Amino acid sequence: MKKGLIVAFWAVAATLILLLVALPISLQAHLIAGLVVVSCMIVLKFFRAQGVWRLIALALGTAIVLRYVFWRTTSTLPPITELTNYIPALLLYVAEMLCVVMLFLSLFVVSSPLPSRRPPRLDEENLPSVDVFVPSYNESASLLASTLAAAKAMNYPADKLTVWLLDDGGTDQKCQSTDKAQAEEARARRAELQALCAALDVKYLTRAKNLHAKAGNLNNGLEHSTGDLVAVFDADHAPARSFLEETVGYFSTEKNLFLVQTPHFFINPDPLERNLGTFETMPSENEMFYGIIQRGLDRWNGAFFCGSAALLRREALLETNGFSGISITEDCETALELHARGWKSIYVDKPLIAGLQPDTFASFIGQRSRWAQGMIQIMRYRFPPFKRGLTLAQRLCYTSSMMFWLFPFTRFCFLVSPLCYLFFSLEIFTASGGEFLAYTSTYMMVNFMMQNYLYGRYRWPWISDLYEFIQTVYLLPAVLSVIANPSKPTFKVTAKNESMSQSRVSELGAPFFIIFGLLVLGVVATVVRLWAEPYKADVTLVTGAWNLLNLIIAGCALGVVSERGTRRQSHRVRVQRQCRFIMGDKIVDATIRDVSVGGISLRLSQSALPGLKKGALGTLEFTPYSDLPLNQLPMEVRKMSMDEKGVLIGCRFLTETPEHHRLIADLVFANADQWSEFQKRRHQDIGILRGTIWFFSVAAYQTGRGLAYLLGLQKLGTPEQGTDSVSPAAGPAPVAK
């Protein structure tokens, strides 16, 4: 569907909707109308209606939302003379209206996202030269070896490809620090990484001082390189062999193109996925952004740079003196400035890199705080709604992306509002039980349906609420501080490869147990009020139900901050690949079951192998995707077991040479199709009803698990089993299964 047709449709729909919004009808009529709209949306969803029918369903939902806004604005606010009621009531009203604005911005952005693109053919005679930047600060040499080896193995002419390690952990400033220990550590790091780069045929580059954090590091790389295009990979983002094949061609078909962005795919669960045990079955949090929102932004030439897994045109970057560094989110800021100068971007909806997410809840919150503060900084400094050079659509796209990070304010208001009535009798929502049922219930049902229409296969019901809740406690003060002082935040690198050897309550977990306790007291207050004030039972029941819903989400959050330990030092990837296992003079055919940068699991074709035991040394032989001089990896057997199909062995890689790093990168990262296949297995729309039942059952289990951790009833000193994938200990499986 053309952009103009979409705009025209929404213009006509908006006119008709506005005429219907203020139409005076009875409470009963509104309830019936709301239920009819919900029924129509369910029918259209059942028949998987797309195109115009999908837009009609969203337009019907919009009408109910606007009727709720009209009623909420004209009939529910207490008198301004009652300040104790009016002030919290106004804050709640503003929070609700902010949610409505975000809903409408989302409708504009993602109501009709672009389909996945097919890469254009490469002109083999006129391929542009490419510099690959891997910025680093405090990452280990072993982690960097995997990324650099994978980058070096990308399928592209060697004379056109240069890989750079941009080391900000070994700068002159650090090596000459007055702190002798810090200086010695920096010098040792520089020497180690220089040796690694020499062995992998990668260029090492550092600088005098750590100015402007990651943006300054990348700009230093621009000054010392000459490639036509620049690929950026975070230190823990290893590219597939086909990355450049899938992205370079767009720059020959789009002359004014500055960016080709690809998704960030992660081989390990984030703290919520790991602690709830949902990594194998539920779509990951970032897939809503990369699977739907970026495709929606792409329709309006609004897809932006996400800091890694991207290819950029040097000519465009030089026009803005490199990567922007005013905010701590240099990626989005750079894209905003180049879009304003008339450059275009493209989003390729295929995972072509594999990265690592924060392992601990504390590092997860640190990462999200940086994202939130950086986006608010851009809102303050650049203010996209009035940014000269942007199209109207781009203004709306960037405004949507930045306003999203105001969710801590709305989530906080939704959390404390019912407690204001239950604890202090503040009437911040003046409505009878009947009015609340007619307007709020239909509004919530329609809202759920619209969210399901937009993100059904990429985000299950209530999961967004949980993610927002667990971040709000710490992001709210972070967002408020940057609003008050936008120059205050500084760039902090997200911790990587953290140890999770012990199960424990997160060091940031205490506030969540306190909030849970307050919400439990809210339930007690509900019961007391029903007994003491039966004439207000309708209002008390509605408010108590709201508080109970918050309690369910808060209980699930206790499971998120109760961290499951794991014995594994690196994260496994499922691979089906034929190989041979060599031990002494014996050669046995085998199949690779899963692999990580540290080790591998094999299924042997025969069980009779003399000398096979824990500690035995062997060799893995396989055919690499890349043209490598070796095809054998030394290993040590670490564990053995048997099943109905034969012998299973787990081995640890014995990496001794740079070629071994290249072989490991080929095993783990070379094949991009495995990432897509893994995501597709998780992309299932389980529906609102089944999703709600599933979430409530998970919340009940996780509440108990979190309280057990707090009270010491769980064995905190030992890792729980099966935490790398779904296990019985992880809670109920989704009912869609």
Secondary structure, 3 states (H helix, E strand, C coil): CCHHHHHHHHHHHHHHHHHHHCCCCCHHHHHHHHHHHHHHHHHHHHCCCCCHHHHHHHHHHHHHHHHHHHHHHHHCCCCCCCHHHHHHHHHHHHHHHHHHHHHHHHHHHHCCCCCCCCCCCCCHHHCCCEEEEEEECCCCHHHHHHHHHHHHCCCCCHHHEEEEEEECCCCHHHHCCCCHHHHHHHHHHHHHHHHHHHHHCCEEECCCCCCCHHHHHHHHHHHHCCCCEEEECCCCCEECCCHHHHHCCHHHHCCCEEEEECCCEECCCCHHHHHHCCCCCCCCHHHHHHHHHHHHHHHCCCCCCCCCCEEEEHHHHHHCCCCCCCCCCHHHHHHHHHHHCCCEEEECCCCCEEECCCCCHHHHHHHHHHHHHHHHHHHHHCCHHHCCCCCHHHHHHHHHHHHHHHHHHHHHHHHHHHHHHHHHCCCCCCCCHHHHHHHHHHHHHHHHHHHHHHHCCCCCCCHHHHHHHHHHHHHHHHHHHHHHCCCCCCCCCCCCCCCCCCCEECCCCHHHHHHHHHHHHHHHHHHHHHHHCHHHHHHHHHHHHHHHHHHHHHHHHHHHCEECCCCCCCCCEEEEEEEEEEECCEEEEEEEEEECCCEEEEEECCCCCCCCCCCCEEEEECCCCCCCCCCEEEEEEEEEEEECCEEEEEEEECCCCHHHHHHHHHHHHCCCHHHHHHHHHHCCCCCHHHHHHHHHHHHHHHHHHHHHHHHCCCCCCCCCCCCCCCCHHHCCCCCCC
